[in-house]
Amino acid sequence: MPTVKIHHAKTHLSRLIQEACEGEEIIIARGGQPLVRLEPLRGKKGQRKPGSMKGKLKVGPEFFQPLPERELEAWE
């Protein structure tokens, strides 16, 4: 896991991003103190299925009632 200084990271950001996408974990440091880790974003864990929540959520009739005047004022 290579550690690079901020100046080096700014100068070589494209290359460091490419390395991270290839699986390399890169630490960016300031004055020898590690600050952040550069790593690729992981893909979504599962497939979304339309309608998968059907029947699992219930919205009561109070949801459709107007908000009280006091709460409406807070939003303005």
N, C-alpha and C positions, 0 to 999 in steps of 0.2 A: 504494500500500500504506500505509494509515493506521497511525500509531502512537498508542496511547492509554496513559495512565497507569493504574496498577493501580486506584486509587480510581474513576476513570471507568469502567473495565471492570467493577468490582463493581456499580456503580450501574446500568449500562446493559447488563448481560450478555445479556439476552434479545434486545435489538436487535442487539448485536454478533454473536450466534449466527445470527440471521436473515440479516444481511449476509454472514456467512461462507458460509452455505448457498446464497446467491445468487451465490457465486463470488468475493467480496471476500476478500483475504488481510489479516488484521489482526495487527499486532504489539503486544504488551503490554509496557510498559517500566516500570522503577522508576528514578527519578532520571535519566531520559534514557538509561538503559542498556537496550537491548532484551533481554527475557528469554525470551518464548515467542511462538509464532505460532499464531493461531487460524484453523483452516481445516477444512472439512468432511471427514468420513471418506469415502473413496472406496468404491464398491460392490465386490463380489467380482469378480475378473477373469474367472472362467470358471464354467461350470455343473458341478456335481458330478454324477457318473454312478455309481450303485451298481454295484459289481463291476468298476470300471475298474482296480483293482489286482490282480485275480484272476490268479494264476500268476506274479506279479512278486515276491512275498515268500515266503520259505521259513523255516519255524520248525523247527529241529532237535529231536531227541528230548530233548536236554539241557535245553531250556526247561521241560519238564514234570517234571523231576527235582526233588526237595526241595532247598531251599537248605542249604548246610553250616551246622552248628550255630553256628559263629563269626559268620557273616553274619546269621543269625536273631537272635542276641544284639544285634548292632549296630542292628537295627530296633526293639528294645524299649526 
